[in-house]
């Protein structure tokens, strides 16, 4: 009986190891698929199930059959990057809010009409800076967004997008670092209804910002404390399905935010076997995350329990490998498919099939 039991356990173990060692495969689409824009910088699925992809040329909507392209700003020969889309999210009214190099945009996804909010130094009820890097919308439908050099912004507006009220928050500090303090790369609010904190990732530390009293605390790296922030340049903030907040840094660290019984925050830090920027994070399963790396790291699978890292690279000898190693965006949709915005192509990965697919840009 013990021999038989051992035999079956051996088979199960072998099958398990085989499944874990399988390399994801990519399928390739031709330019006729209609994706406009070479590199996908951000990805979002709206409440109707449509997938949205921001590129240097504008925004693409995919309905499962075909792409529809939205040009945010009219093409201008002097401004090649005028339609660069850096962030996409949706409010409770079904409008999309889009961050660009040239301002904050509200898009009606059905009519295609847009409202544009641009910085005006003579009008305080405008964004503090036109380069919008990250957007978070809270339960009260307040739009919070980070800017490149203009700090954190809050926008309250009516459903019609009229009578906008802007508030600007600058994170002061060492005079020489003020620009870095206010270069905000990521903004995220905890999903817990009793939590009023916004986590704000900057080029000089992590900010815990209280939405109610508008006070903040900055967390920075302390080389003498291994529970401090591992690095000061925060590239991305992500909450997994278990409610755990994860942070990616510009030099390859990923860390979880934890709270003591006294209410103090500390960090569990992991180095992803690289010193390269973590561009994005998405859930893989209950105990692992997908990380978007660069040309040196490719697509990374990170085990949150063991810290183990698996990497998937482009292989010029394998036409079904990932299109390229530089990855800018990740998004796991409601069906469990992982979308991967890599340089030159949009890929998606169905975990059920261990296979990636690619939409090549025109």
C-alpha positions as CSV (number, residue, x, y, z in Angstrom):
1,X,0.0,0.0,0.0
2,X,2.8,2.4,0.9
3,X,4.6,1.6,-2.3
4,X,1.4,2.3,-4.3
5,X,0.9,5.5,-2.4
6,X,4.5,6.6,-3.1
7,X,4.1,5.8,-6.8
8,X,1.1,8.0,-7.1
9,X,2.7,10.8,-5.1
10,X,5.7,10.6,-7.5
11,X,3.5,10.9,-10.5
12,X,1.6,13.9,-9.0
13,X,4.9,15.6,-8.1
14,X,6.3,15.0,-11.6
15,X,3.1,16.4,-13.2
16,X,3.3,19.4,-10.9
17,X,6.9,20.1,-11.8
18,X,6.1,19.7,-15.5
19,X,3.2,22.2,-15.2
20,X,5.4,24.7,-13.4
21,X,8.2,24.4,-16.0
22,X,6.0,25.0,-18.9
23,X,7.0,28.2,-20.8
24,X,4.1,30.5,-21.8
25,X,3.5,30.7,-25.5
26,X,2.6,33.8,-27.5
27,X,0.5,33.9,-30.6
28,X,1.0,36.7,-33.2
29,X,-1.6,38.9,-35.0
30,X,-0.8,40.9,-38.1
31,X,-1.1,44.7,-38.3
32,X,-4.6,44.2,-39.8
33,X,-5.8,43.7,-36.2
34,X,-5.8,47.5,-36.0
35,X,-4.0,48.4,-32.8
36,X,-2.8,52.0,-33.3
37,X,0.4,52.9,-31.5
38,X,3.7,51.1,-31.2
39,X,4.0,50.7,-27.4
40,X,1.1,50.1,-24.9
41,X,1.8,52.2,-21.8
42,X,-1.4,51.5,-19.8
43,X,-4.3,49.0,-19.8
44,X,-7.8,49.1,-18.3
45,X,-11.1,47.1,-18.4
46,X,-14.2,49.2,-18.0
47,X,-17.5,48.2,-16.3
48,X,-18.9,47.1,-19.7
49,X,-16.1,44.7,-20.3
50,X,-14.3,46.7,-23.0
51,X,-10.5,46.7,-22.9
52,X,-8.7,50.1,-23.2
53,X,-5.1,50.5,-24.2
54,X,-3.2,53.8,-24.0
55,X,-0.3,54.3,-26.4
56,X,1.9,57.2,-27.6
57,X,-0.7,57.9,-30.3
58,X,-3.9,57.8,-28.3
59,X,-6.3,55.3,-26.9
60,X,-7.6,52.0,-28.3
61,X,-10.7,50.2,-27.3
62,X,-11.0,46.4,-27.9
63,X,-14.4,44.8,-27.8
64,X,-13.2,41.2,-28.3
65,X,-13.5,41.4,-32.1
66,X,-12.0,44.6,-33.3
67,X,-10.2,47.8,-32.2
68,X,-11.6,51.3,-32.2
69,X,-9.1,54.2,-32.0
70,X,-9.6,57.5,-30.2
71,X,-7.3,60.3,-30.9
72,X,-7.2,62.4,-27.8
73,X,-5.7,65.5,-29.4
74,X,-5.6,66.5,-33.1
75,X,-2.3,65.3,-34.7
76,X,0.4,68.0,-34.7
77,X,3.6,67.6,-36.6
78,X,5.6,69.5,-33.9
79,X,4.3,67.3,-31.1
80,X,4.9,63.7,-31.8
81,X,4.0,62.7,-28.2
82,X,0.9,64.9,-28.0
83,X,-1.4,61.8,-27.7
84,X,0.7,59.9,-25.2
85,X,-1.6,58.2,-22.7
86,X,-0.1,57.4,-19.3
87,X,-3.2,56.4,-17.2
88,X,-6.8,55.2,-17.7
89,X,-9.6,54.6,-15.1
90,X,-13.4,54.9,-14.9
91,X,-15.7,56.8,-12.5
92,X,-19.1,55.7,-11.2
93,X,-20.9,57.5,-14.1
94,X,-19.1,55.4,-16.7
95,X,-16.8,58.1,-17.9
96,X,-13.1,57.3,-18.5
97,X,-10.5,59.6,-17.0
98,X,-7.2,59.6,-19.0
99,X,-3.8,61.0,-18.1
100,X,-1.7,62.4,-20.9
101,X,1.4,64.6,-21.4
102,X,-0.9,67.5,-22.2
103,X,-3.5,67.3,-19.4
104,X,-6.3,65.4,-17.8
105,X,-9.1,64.1,-20.1
106,X,-12.6,62.9,-19.5
107,X,-13.9,60.6,-22.3
108,X,-17.5,59.6,-22.9
109,X,-16.8,56.1,-24.3
110,X,-20.1,56.0,-26.3
111,X,-20.2,59.4,-27.9
112,X,-16.4,59.9,-28.0
113,X,-16.7,63.4,-26.6
114,X,-14.0,64.7,-24.4
115,X,-13.5,67.3,-21.7
116,X,-9.9,68.5,-21.3
117,X,-8.5,70.0,-18.1
118,X,-5.3,71.9,-18.7
119,X,-2.9,73.8,-16.4
120,X,-3.4,77.5,-16.3
121,X,-1.1,79.4,-13.9
122,X,-3.7,82.2,-13.6
123,X,-6.5,79.8,-12.6
124,X,-6.2,77.7,-9.4
125,X,-9.1,75.5,-10.6
126,X,-6.9,73.8,-13.1
127,X,-4.3,71.0,-12.8
128,X,-1.0,71.9,-11.2
129,X,0.8,70.3,-14.1
130,X,-0.2,69.0,-17.5
131,X,1.7,65.7,-17.3
132,X,-0.7,63.4,-15.5
133,X,1.1,60.2,-14.5
134,X,-1.4,58.2,-12.4
135,X,-5.2,58.4,-11.5
136,X,-7.2,57.0,-8.6
137,X,-11.0,57.6,-8.1
138,X,-12.3,57.0,-4.6
139,X,-15.8,55.9,-3.4
140,X,-17.0,59.4,-3.3
141,X,-16.1,59.8,-7.0
142,X,-13.3,62.2,-6.2
143,X,-10.5,62.1,-8.8
144,X,-7.0,62.0,-7.3
145,X,-4.1,62.2,-9.8
146,X,-0.3,62.5,-9.7
147,X,1.7,64.8,-11.9
148,X,5.3,65.0,-13.1
149,X,6.6,67.8,-10.9
150,X,3.2,69.3,-9.7
151,X,2.5,66.9,-6.8
152,X,-0.8,65.4,-6.0
153,X,-4.1,66.9,-7.3
154,X,-7.7,66.4,-6.2
155,X,-10.7,67.1,-8.6
156,X,-14.3,67.4,-7.5
157,X,-16.8,67.9,-10.4
158,X,-20.4,67.3,-11.1
159,X,-21.6,64.4,-13.4
160,X,-21.5,66.7,-16.4
161,X,-17.9,67.6,-15.8
162,X,-18.8,71.2,-15.1
163,X,-17.8,73.5,-12.2
164,X,-14.5,71.7,-11.5
165,X,-12.8,72.3,-8.1
166,X,-9.1,71.5,-8.0
167,X,-6.9,71.2,-4.9
168,X,-3.1,70.9,-5.2
169,X,-0.8,69.2,-2.6
170,X,2.9,69.7,-2.7
171,X,5.2,67.5,-0.6
172,X,7.8,69.9,0.7
173,X,11.3,68.9,1.9
174,X,14.9,69.6,1.1
175,X,14.8,72.5,-1.4
176,X,17.1,70.6,-3.8
177,X,14.6,67.7,-3.8
178,X,11.3,69.5,-4.2
179,X,11.0,68.5,-7.8
180,X,11.6,64.9,-7.0
181,X,9.3,65.1,-4.0
182,X,6.5,66.3,-6.3
183,X,7.2,63.9,-9.2
184,X,4.3,61.5,-8.5
185,X,4.5,58.2,-10.3
186,X,1.7,56.2,-8.7
187,X,-1.4,57.0,-6.6
188,X,-3.5,54.3,-4.9
189,X,-6.2,54.1,-2.2
190,X,-6.8,51.1,0.0
191,X,-10.0,49.1,-0.8
192,X,-11.0,49.0,2.8
193,X,-14.0,51.4,3.4
194,X,-12.6,52.5,6.8
195,X,-9.2,53.5,5.4
196,X,-8.8,57.1,4.5
197,X,-5.1,56.8,3.3
198,X,-3.8,57.4,-0.2
199,X,-0.5,55.9,-1.0
200,X,1.5,58.2,-3.2
201,X,4.7,57.0,-4.9
202,X,7.2,59.7,-5.7
203,X,10.7,60.0,-7.0
204,X,11.8,60.7,-3.4
205,X,9.9,58.3,-1.1
206,X,6.4,57.0,-0.4
207,X,3.7,59.3,1.0
208,X,0.9,58.2,3.3
209,X,-1.7,60.9,2.6
210,X,-4.8,61.2,4.8
211,X,-7.7,62.3,2.6
212,X,-9.8,63.6,5.6
213,X,-7.3,65.9,7.4
214,X,-4.9,66.3,4.4
215,X,-1.9,65.5,6.5
216,X,0.9,63.3,5.2
217,X,3.9,61.3,6.3
218,X,6.8,60.5,4.1
219,X,8.6,57.1,4.2
220,X,12.2,56.9,2.9
221,X,15.0,54.4,2.8
222,X,17.1,54.0,6.0
223,X,20.2,51.9,5.4
224,X,20.3,51.0,9.1
225,X,16.7,49.6,9.2
226,X,15.9,46.6,7.1
227,X,12.1,47.2,7.6
228,X,12.3,50.6,6.1
229,X,11.5,51.4,2.4
230,X,14.1,49.6,0.3
231,X,14.5,52.4,-2.2
232,X,13.2,56.0,-2.5
233,X,12.1,56.0,-6.1
234,X,8.6,54.4,-6.2
235,X,7.4,53.3,-9.7
236,X,4.2,51.5,-9.0
237,X,1.7,50.6,-6.2
238,X,-0.7,47.6,-6.4
239,X,-3.2,45.9,-4.1
240,X,-3.6,42.2,-4.5
241,X,-6.9,40.2,-4.0
242,X,-6.0,39.6,-0.4
243,X,-5.9,43.3,0.3
244,X,-2.1,43.4,0.6
245,X,-0.4,46.6,-0.8
246,X,2.7,46.0,-2.9
247,X,5.2,48.6,-4.1
248,X,7.6,48.3,-7.0
249,X,10.7,50.5,-7.1
250,X,13.0,51.9,-9.8
251,X,15.8,49.6,-8.9
252,X,14.2,46.2,-8.8
253,X,12.7,45.9,-5.3
254,X,9.2,44.8,-4.5
255,X,7.9,45.2,-1.0
256,X,4.7,44.8,1.0
257,X,3.3,47.4,3.4
258,X,2.5,46.1,6.8
259,X,1.1,47.6,10.0
260,X,2.0,47.0,13.6
261,X,-0.5,46.7,16.5
262,X,0.4,50.3,17.4
263,X,-0.5,51.5,13.9
264,X,3.0,52.0,12.6
265,X,3.9,50.9,9.0
266,X,6.9,48.8,8.1
267,X,8.0,47.1,4.9
268,X,8.9,43.5,3.9
269,X,11.4,43.8,1.1
270,X,12.4,41.5,-1.7
271,X,14.9,42.0,-4.5
272,X,13.8,40.6,-7.8
273,X,17.3,39.4,-8.8
274,X,17.8,42.6,-10.8
275,X,18.4,46.3,-10.4
276,X,16.0,47.3,-13.0
277,X,12.7,49.2,-12.7
278,X,9.5,47.5,-11.9
279,X,7.1,49.1,-14.3
280,X,3.9,47.5,-13.3
281,X,2.3,44.8,-11.1
282,X,-0.7,42.5,-11.6
283,X,-2.1,39.5,-9.8
284,X,-1.1,36.0,-11.0
285,X,-2.9,33.8,-8.4
286,X,-3.4,33.8,-4.6
287,X,0.3,33.6,-3.9
288,X,2.1,35.2,-6.8
289,X,2.3,38.4,-8.8
290,X,3.3,39.3,-12.4
291,X,5.9,42.1,-12.6
292,X,6.6,44.2,-15.7
293,X,10.4,44.5,-16.2
294,X,12.6,46.0,-18.8
295,X,14.9,44.7,-21.5
296,X,17.1,42.9,-18.9
297,X,14.3,41.3,-16.9
298,X,11.3,40.7,-19.2
299,X,8.1,39.4,-17.7
300,X,8.6,38.3,-14.0
301,X,6.5,35.9,-11.9
302,X,7.1,36.6,-8.2
303,X,6.0,34.1,-5.5
304,X,4.8,36.2,-2.6
305,X,5.3,33.3,-0.1
306,X,8.8,32.2,-1.0
307,X,10.3,35.2,-2.8
308,X,11.1,33.0,-5.8
309,X,11.4,34.7,-9.2
310,X,10.8,33.2,-12.6
311,X,11.5,35.3,-15.7
312,X,10.2,35.0,-19.3
313,X,12.1,36.5,-22.1
314,X,11.8,37.2,-25.8
315,X,13.6,34.4,-27.8
316,X,14.4,35.3,-31.4
317,X,14.5,31.6,-32.2
318,X,11.0,31.1,-30.8
319,X,8.2,32.9,-32.7
320,X,5.9,32.2,-29.8
321,X,8.0,33.8,-27.1
322,X,7.1,37.2,-25.7
323,X,7.3,39.9,-28.3
324,X,10.0,41.9,-26.5
325,X,11.6,42.1,-23.1
326,X,10.7,45.7,-22.3
327,X,7.3,45.6,-20.7
328,X,5.4,48.8,-19.8
329,X,1.9,47.6,-18.6
330,X,0.1,44.7,-17.1
331,X,-3.6,44.1,-16.4
332,X,-5.6,41.1,-15.3
333,X,-9.1,41.3,-16.7
334,X,-12.3,39.9,-15.1
335,X,-12.0,36.6,-16.9
336,X,-8.4,36.0,-15.6
337,X,-6.6,36.9,-18.8
338,X,-3.3,38.8,-18.3
339,X,-2.7,41.6,-20.8
340,X,0.9,42.6,-21.4
341,X,1.9,45.8,-23.0
342,X,5.4,45.1,-24.4
343,X,7.5,47.2,-26.7
344,X,6.1,47.0,-30.2
345,X,3.1,44.7,-29.4
346,X,0.2,44.0,-27.2
347,X,0.1,40.5,-25.8
348,X,-2.4,38.6,-23.7
349,X,-2.0,35.5,-21.7
350,X,-4.7,33.0,-20.8
351,X,-3.5,31.0,-17.8
352,X,-5.9,28.2,-18.7
353,X,-4.0,27.6,-22.0
354,X,-0.5,28.7,-20.9
355,X,-0.4,30.8,-24.1
356,X,0.2,34.4,-25.0
357,X,-1.2,36.3,-27.9
358,X,0.0,39.4,-29.6
359,X,-1.6,42.4,-31.4
360,X,1.1,44.1,-33.5
361,X,1.0,47.8,-33.8
362,X,0.4,49.5,-37.1
